[in-house]
Amino acid sequence: MKFYDRKAETEALNGLSPEPFEQGRFVLMFGRRRFGKTALLLQAFKGRRVLYLLVTRDSEAVLCERFQKKAEDVLGVRFYGHIAHFRDLFDELIKASQEKPFILIIDEFQDLSWVNPAIFSHIQNLWDENMFKKRPYIIACGSIYSLMIRIFSGQHEPLMGRTAARFHIGPFDISVIKQILKDYNPKYTNEDLLCLYMLTGGVPYYIGLLLDSKAWTKTKMLRYALSENSKFITDGKELLVSEFGKNYGEYFSILQLIARGMTTQSEIDSVLGYNTGSYIANLETEYSLIRRNKPLFSKPGSRNSRWLINDNYFRFYFRYIERNPDLVETKQFDKLYDIVMQDYTSYTGLVLENYFRQKIAEEGGWTKLGRWWDRKGKNEIDILTYDELKHKATVYEVKRQKKKIDLSELKNKAELIKAELPGYTFSYKGLGLEDM
């Protein structure tokens, strides 16, 4: 798949690295794996002098040996002797930048803490000594949000306050997803678009897997995703087991229950038989995999909330693939496809709500956006937006088949929230597949 979007990020990255370099820059970039951070960086600096180093969880000596060889090959320099410590390698790279400036990209930067926790202090000392006179331009790129923020923002962390800019890379916007699908399949249907959104959520890597394999329609996408050797089958476990460590089973169980619709801690605890509070907190703050969703107008401290998985692919993975390991193990992918199709209409109704919530969010024109439901969960509004400047509110109902939406019923539910928005003018809209 060709490179799409990221124009603003590309321009900003190049704006931070003018030639000739005036002084050093330390830039932070973070975003989940598969979001295209590396592709963005290599595209942004195409044609420029770049040294790209990927941190792996090897010993410091092994990592430095690999980095030294690559640096010498790419930069055309020779370092004195064999370098076994990252502080010495970093010192040599800064010296090399004085002779001929280059852009240093350190990917999976957070894993340096696994290699040697003292590395960040070494980097801080060398950076503070050299940023003005030797002009290194360094990009620290990482995939674990909480760790990257802690490294560069923690009050007692050595690299706190050292970054000139931060870039948070997310999935593609709705408009970009539509453009990509149109480029591959000009006659795509909204059902095709919904399936692409359901499986990928706009993550570039997964979009590329599908469309480069000519899986351009709903049926072909699902057949490809639910096939032997598909990354959609294996990626969930491959990405998360190493991050979760030995307790991955507990985390997987919680994610599977949330994906199935058990979205409160009490529901999850009742199924698993123990207090999952610490695990849920980690999933939210450490791994950024789930988020707490509260209805609009909730009071501070309200427990009326639901947990949601942030990522469309992981929702799909834990709802269908991780839940059916026997079918995967015995390669009964046709059976797995039948299970997905049996639930497809119901599940994509929920996906469609998320699609429109994201689309409306990207289009703007409001000051508050969210969902609303009462404490008993009997009355619910799919999407509510309101403009605090113009005192206008819009209430939305979302269904796959728009003709099934009853606007009079929607108006009745809206009566329950009008006391929260006195003096507002309300409008009501139904959204279905045809509005995508």
C-alpha positions as CSV (number, residue, x, y, z in Angstrom):
1,M,0.0,0.0,0.0
2,K,1.3,3.4,-0.9
3,F,1.9,6.1,1.8
4,Y,-1.3,8.0,2.8
5,D,-2.0,11.1,4.9
6,R,0.2,12.3,7.7
7,K,0.9,15.6,5.9
8,A,0.7,17.7,9.0
9,E,3.1,15.4,10.9
10,T,5.5,15.3,8.0
11,E,5.7,19.1,7.7
12,A,6.1,19.5,11.4
13,L,8.9,16.9,11.6
14,N,10.8,18.6,8.8
15,G,10.2,22.0,10.3
16,L,12.0,20.9,13.5
17,S,15.0,19.8,11.5
18,P,16.0,22.6,9.2
19,E,19.2,22.4,7.2
20,P,21.7,23.6,8.3
21,F,20.9,22.4,11.8
22,E,21.0,25.3,14.3
23,Q,20.9,23.2,17.5
24,G,19.9,19.8,18.7
25,R,16.4,18.6,18.8
26,F,14.9,15.8,20.9
27,V,11.5,14.8,19.6
28,L,9.1,12.2,21.1
29,M,6.7,10.1,18.9
30,F,4.4,7.5,20.3
31,G,1.5,5.4,19.1
32,R,0.5,1.7,19.2
33,R,2.3,-0.8,17.1
34,R,0.9,-1.1,13.5
35,F,0.0,2.6,13.4
36,G,2.7,3.4,10.8
37,K,5.1,5.4,13.0
38,T,8.2,4.0,11.3
39,A,6.7,4.4,7.8
40,L,5.9,8.0,8.6
41,L,9.4,8.8,9.8
42,L,11.1,7.2,6.9
43,Q,8.7,9.0,4.5
44,A,9.1,12.4,6.2
45,F,12.9,12.2,6.0
46,K,13.2,10.5,2.6
47,G,16.3,11.7,0.8
48,R,17.9,12.9,4.0
49,R,20.7,11.4,6.1
50,V,19.0,9.1,8.6
51,L,20.2,6.5,11.0
52,Y,17.3,4.2,12.1
53,L,18.0,1.9,15.1
54,L,15.4,-0.5,16.4
55,V,15.7,-1.5,20.1
56,T,15.2,-5.1,20.9
57,R,15.4,-6.8,24.3
58,D,18.9,-8.2,23.8
59,S,21.8,-7.7,26.1
60,E,23.4,-4.2,26.0
61,A,26.5,-5.6,24.5
62,V,24.7,-7.4,21.7
63,L,22.5,-4.4,21.0
64,C,25.5,-2.0,20.9
65,E,27.4,-4.3,18.5
66,R,24.5,-4.3,16.1
67,F,24.0,-0.6,16.4
68,Q,27.7,0.2,16.0
69,K,27.8,-1.8,12.7
70,K,24.7,-0.2,11.3
71,A,26.0,3.3,12.3
72,E,29.3,2.7,10.6
73,D,27.7,1.4,7.5
74,V,25.0,4.1,7.2
75,L,27.1,7.1,8.3
76,G,30.4,6.1,6.7
77,V,32.3,6.5,9.9
78,R,34.5,4.2,12.0
79,F,34.3,4.2,15.8
80,Y,37.4,3.3,17.8
81,G,37.3,-0.3,19.1
82,H,34.3,-2.4,20.1
83,I,31.5,-0.6,21.9
84,A,29.7,-2.6,24.6
85,H,27.8,0.2,26.4
86,F,25.1,2.4,25.1
87,R,26.5,5.5,26.8
88,D,29.7,5.1,24.8
89,L,27.7,4.5,21.5
90,F,25.5,7.5,22.2
91,D,28.6,9.7,22.8
92,E,30.2,8.6,19.5
93,L,26.9,9.3,17.6
94,I,26.8,12.8,19.0
95,K,30.4,13.4,18.0
96,A,29.6,12.1,14.5
97,S,26.7,14.6,14.3
98,Q,29.2,17.5,14.7
99,E,31.1,16.5,11.6
100,K,28.0,15.9,9.5
101,P,24.5,16.3,11.0
102,F,22.1,13.4,10.6
103,I,18.7,12.4,12.0
104,L,18.8,9.6,14.6
105,I,15.6,7.6,15.0
106,I,15.5,5.2,18.0
107,D,12.5,3.0,17.7
108,E,10.9,1.1,20.6
109,F,12.8,3.6,22.8
110,Q,11.0,2.5,25.9
111,D,12.6,-0.9,25.7
112,L,16.0,0.6,26.6
113,S,14.8,0.5,30.2
114,W,14.7,-3.3,29.8
115,V,18.3,-3.3,28.4
116,N,19.7,-1.1,31.1
117,P,17.7,1.2,33.4
118,A,20.6,3.6,33.7
119,I,20.7,4.4,30.0
120,F,18.2,7.3,30.2
121,S,20.5,9.1,32.8
122,H,23.5,8.6,30.4
123,I,21.5,10.1,27.5
124,Q,20.4,13.0,29.7
125,N,24.0,13.9,30.7
126,L,25.3,13.6,27.1
127,W,22.3,15.6,25.7
128,D,22.6,18.4,28.2
129,E,26.3,18.8,27.4
130,N,26.0,18.7,23.6
131,M,22.6,19.9,22.4
132,F,23.8,23.4,21.5
133,K,27.2,22.6,20.1
134,K,26.9,19.4,18.3
135,R,23.4,19.6,16.8
136,P,22.0,16.0,17.1
137,Y,18.4,15.6,15.9
138,I,17.0,12.6,17.8
139,I,13.6,11.1,17.6
140,A,12.6,8.7,20.4
141,C,9.8,6.5,19.0
142,G,7.8,4.2,21.2
143,S,4.7,2.0,21.2
144,I,3.8,1.9,24.9
145,Y,2.1,5.2,25.7
146,S,2.4,5.1,29.5
147,L,6.1,4.2,29.5
148,M,7.0,6.9,26.9
149,I,5.0,9.5,28.8
150,R,6.7,8.4,32.1
151,I,10.2,8.5,30.6
152,F,9.8,12.1,29.3
153,S,7.3,13.6,31.8
154,G,7.8,11.8,35.1
155,Q,8.8,14.3,37.7
156,H,11.9,12.4,38.8
157,E,12.8,11.0,35.3
158,P,16.2,12.2,33.8
159,L,14.7,13.0,30.4
160,M,11.8,15.1,31.8
161,G,11.4,18.3,29.8
162,R,14.0,17.5,27.2
163,T,11.7,17.2,24.2
164,A,11.1,19.9,21.7
165,A,7.9,18.4,20.3
166,R,5.6,15.4,20.8
167,F,3.7,13.5,18.2
168,H,0.9,11.1,19.1
169,I,0.2,8.9,16.0
170,G,-3.2,7.3,15.8
171,P,-5.3,5.4,13.2
172,F,-6.4,7.1,9.9
173,D,-9.4,9.4,10.0
174,I,-12.7,8.2,8.4
175,S,-12.1,10.3,5.3
176,V,-8.7,8.7,4.7
177,I,-10.1,5.1,5.2
178,K,-12.8,5.9,2.6
179,Q,-10.2,7.3,0.1
180,I,-7.9,4.3,0.4
181,L,-10.8,1.9,-0.1
182,K,-12.0,3.9,-3.1
183,D,-8.5,3.8,-4.7
184,Y,-8.5,0.0,-4.5
185,N,-12.2,-0.5,-5.2
186,P,-14.0,2.5,-6.8
187,K,-17.3,0.6,-6.6
188,Y,-17.1,-0.3,-3.0
189,T,-20.4,-0.5,-1.0
190,N,-21.0,0.9,2.5
191,E,-21.1,-2.7,3.7
192,D,-17.5,-3.1,2.4
193,L,-16.5,0.2,4.2
194,L,-18.1,-0.9,7.5
195,C,-16.3,-4.3,7.3
196,L,-13.0,-2.6,6.7
197,Y,-13.6,-0.2,9.6
198,M,-14.7,-3.1,11.8
199,L,-11.5,-5.1,11.2
200,T,-9.0,-2.3,11.1
201,G,-10.3,0.8,12.8
202,G,-8.1,2.7,10.4
203,V,-4.8,1.1,11.4
204,P,-2.6,1.4,8.4
205,Y,-0.9,-2.1,8.7
206,Y,-4.2,-4.0,8.7
207,I,-5.7,-1.9,5.9
208,G,-2.6,-2.7,3.9
209,L,-2.8,-6.4,4.6
210,L,-6.3,-6.6,3.3
211,L,-6.2,-4.3,0.3
212,D,-2.8,-5.4,-1.0
213,S,-4.2,-9.0,-0.9
214,K,-7.1,-7.9,-3.1
215,A,-9.6,-8.3,-0.2
216,W,-11.7,-5.4,-1.3
217,T,-15.2,-6.5,-0.4
218,K,-16.8,-7.6,2.8
219,T,-16.8,-11.3,2.0
220,K,-13.2,-11.3,0.8
221,M,-12.1,-9.2,3.8
222,L,-13.6,-11.7,6.3
223,R,-12.4,-14.7,4.4
224,Y,-8.9,-13.3,4.3
225,A,-8.9,-12.2,8.0
226,L,-10.3,-15.6,9.1
227,S,-7.9,-17.8,7.2
228,E,-4.8,-19.9,8.1
229,N,-1.6,-17.9,8.6
230,S,-3.6,-14.6,8.7
231,K,-2.1,-11.9,10.9
232,F,-5.6,-11.1,12.0
233,I,-5.6,-14.6,13.7
234,T,-2.2,-14.3,15.3
235,D,-1.4,-10.6,15.9
236,G,-3.5,-10.1,19.0
237,K,-1.5,-12.7,21.0
238,E,1.8,-11.8,19.4
239,L,1.5,-8.1,20.3
240,L,0.1,-8.5,23.8
241,V,1.7,-11.5,25.4
242,S,5.1,-9.9,25.5
243,E,3.7,-6.7,27.0
244,F,1.5,-8.4,29.6
245,G,4.1,-11.0,30.7
246,K,3.2,-14.0,32.9
247,N,-0.2,-12.5,33.8
248,Y,-1.4,-12.3,30.2
249,G,-4.1,-14.9,30.9
250,E,-5.9,-12.6,33.4
251,Y,-5.7,-9.6,31.0
252,F,-6.9,-11.7,28.1
253,S,-9.9,-13.0,30.1
254,I,-11.0,-9.4,31.0
255,L,-10.6,-8.2,27.4
256,Q,-12.6,-11.1,26.1
257,L,-15.5,-10.3,28.5
258,I,-15.5,-6.6,27.6
259,A,-15.5,-7.6,23.9
260,R,-18.6,-9.8,24.5
261,G,-20.4,-6.9,26.1
262,M,-19.7,-7.2,29.9
263,T,-18.6,-3.7,30.3
264,T,-18.7,-3.0,34.1
265,Q,-16.2,-4.3,36.6
266,S,-19.0,-5.9,38.7
267,E,-20.0,-8.0,35.6
268,I,-16.4,-9.0,35.0
269,D,-15.7,-9.8,38.6
270,S,-18.9,-12.0,38.9
271,V,-17.7,-14.1,35.9
272,L,-14.0,-14.4,36.9
273,G,-14.7,-14.8,40.6
274,Y,-12.1,-12.2,41.9
275,N,-11.6,-8.5,42.1
276,T,-10.1,-7.4,38.8
277,G,-9.7,-3.7,39.7
278,S,-5.9,-3.7,39.5
279,Y,-5.9,-5.5,36.1
280,I,-8.5,-3.1,34.7
281,A,-6.5,-0.1,36.0
282,N,-3.4,-1.4,34.2
283,L,-5.3,-2.0,31.0
284,E,-6.4,1.6,31.1
285,T,-3.3,3.5,32.3
286,E,-0.3,1.2,31.5
287,Y,-1.4,-0.2,28.2
288,S,-4.0,2.2,26.9
289,L,-6.1,-0.7,25.7
290,I,-9.4,0.2,27.3
291,R,-11.1,3.4,28.3
292,R,-13.8,4.3,30.8
293,N,-16.9,5.6,29.1
294,K,-19.3,7.7,31.1
295,P,-22.6,9.2,30.1
296,L,-22.8,12.9,29.4
297,F,-23.8,15.0,32.5
298,S,-22.3,12.4,34.9
299,K,-21.2,13.9,38.2
300,P,-17.6,13.6,39.3
301,G,-17.0,10.3,41.0
302,S,-20.0,8.7,39.4
303,R,-19.8,4.9,39.1
304,N,-22.2,4.9,36.2
305,S,-19.6,3.9,33.6
306,R,-18.7,1.2,31.1
307,W,-15.3,-0.1,29.9
308,L,-14.6,-0.2,26.2
309,I,-11.7,-1.6,24.2
310,N,-10.1,1.3,22.4
311,D,-9.0,-0.6,19.2
312,N,-11.4,-2.1,16.6
313,Y,-9.0,-4.9,15.7
314,F,-8.6,-6.0,19.4
315,R,-12.4,-5.8,19.8
316,F,-12.8,-8.2,16.9
317,Y,-9.9,-10.4,18.0
318,F,-11.2,-10.9,21.6
319,R,-14.8,-11.3,20.5
320,Y,-14.2,-14.0,18.0
321,I,-10.7,-15.3,17.7
322,E,-9.4,-15.6,21.3
323,R,-12.8,-16.9,22.3
324,N,-12.5,-19.8,19.8
325,P,-9.0,-21.2,20.3
326,D,-10.0,-24.8,19.5
327,L,-11.3,-23.8,16.0
328,V,-8.0,-21.9,15.3
329,E,-5.9,-24.8,16.6
330,T,-7.7,-27.3,14.5
331,K,-7.8,-24.9,11.5
332,Q,-11.6,-24.9,11.2
333,F,-11.6,-21.5,9.7
334,D,-14.9,-22.0,7.8
335,K,-16.6,-22.7,11.1
336,L,-15.0,-19.6,12.6
337,Y,-16.3,-17.6,9.6
338,D,-19.8,-19.0,10.2
339,I,-19.7,-17.9,13.8
340,V,-18.7,-14.4,12.8
341,M,-21.4,-14.2,10.2
342,Q,-24.1,-15.5,12.6
343,D,-23.3,-12.5,14.9
344,Y,-22.4,-10.1,12.1
345,T,-25.5,-8.0,11.9
346,S,-25.7,-7.5,15.7
347,Y,-22.1,-6.7,16.1
348,T,-21.7,-4.4,13.2
349,G,-24.7,-2.4,14.5
350,L,-22.4,-1.5,17.5
351,V,-19.5,-0.9,15.1
352,L,-21.7,1.5,13.1
353,E,-22.4,3.5,16.2
354,N,-18.7,3.9,16.8
355,Y,-18.1,4.8,13.2
356,F,-20.6,7.7,13.3
357,R,-19.4,8.8,16.7
358,Q,-15.9,9.1,15.2
359,K,-17.1,10.7,12.0
360,I,-19.1,13.3,13.8
361,A,-16.1,14.0,16.1
362,E,-13.8,14.5,13.2
363,E,-16.3,16.9,11.4
364,G,-16.6,19.1,14.5
365,G,-19.2,21.9,14.9
366,W,-20.0,21.1,18.5
367,T,-18.4,21.7,22.0
368,K,-19.5,18.4,23.7
369,L,-20.0,15.0,22.2
370,G,-20.8,11.7,23.8
371,R,-23.4,9.1,24.8
372,W,-26.0,9.1,27.4
373,W,-27.8,6.4,29.4
374,D,-29.7,6.3,32.7
375,R,-28.5,4.4,35.7
376,K,-30.7,1.4,35.0
377,G,-29.5,1.2,31.4
378,K,-33.1,1.2,30.0
379,N,-32.9,4.5,28.2
380,E,-29.9,5.2,26.0
381,I,-29.0,7.8,23.4
382,D,-26.4,6.6,20.9
383,I,-24.9,10.0,20.2
384,L,-25.5,13.5,21.6
385,T,-23.8,16.6,20.6
386,Y,-24.3,20.1,21.8
387,D,-22.9,23.6,21.2
388,E,-22.5,25.6,24.3
389,L,-22.1,28.8,22.3
390,K,-25.2,28.5,20.1
391,H,-27.3,26.6,22.6
392,K,-28.1,23.9,20.1
393,A,-28.2,20.1,20.6
394,T,-28.5,17.2,18.2
395,V,-29.7,13.7,19.3
396,Y,-28.8,10.8,17.0
397,E,-30.1,7.2,16.7
398,V,-28.0,4.7,14.8
399,K,-29.2,1.5,13.2
400,R,-28.0,-0.5,10.2
401,Q,-31.4,-0.1,8.6
402,K,-32.3,3.5,8.9
403,K,-36.0,2.8,8.3
404,K,-36.2,1.1,11.7
405,I,-35.5,4.3,13.5
406,D,-38.4,5.8,15.3
407,L,-37.8,9.5,15.7
408,S,-40.8,10.0,18.0
409,E,-39.3,7.4,20.4
410,L,-36.0,9.2,20.1
411,K,-37.6,12.5,21.1
412,N,-39.2,10.9,24.1
413,K,-35.8,9.7,25.3
414,A,-34.4,13.1,24.7
415,E,-37.0,14.5,27.2
416,L,-35.0,12.8,29.9
417,I,-32.0,15.0,29.4
418,K,-33.6,18.4,28.5
419,A,-33.3,19.5,32.1
420,E,-29.5,19.3,31.7
421,L,-29.6,21.7,28.7
422,P,-32.2,24.4,29.5
423,G,-32.9,26.9,26.8
424,Y,-31.3,24.7,24.1
425,T,-32.9,24.0,20.7
426,F,-33.0,20.3,20.0
427,S,-32.9,18.5,16.6
428,Y,-33.1,14.7,15.9
429,K,-31.4,12.6,13.3
430,G,-31.4,9.0,12.3
431,L,-28.3,7.5,10.8
432,G,-27.9,4.2,8.9
433,L,-25.6,2.4,6.4
434,E,-26.6,4.7,3.6
435,D,-25.2,7.7,5.6
436,M,-21.7,6.4,5.9
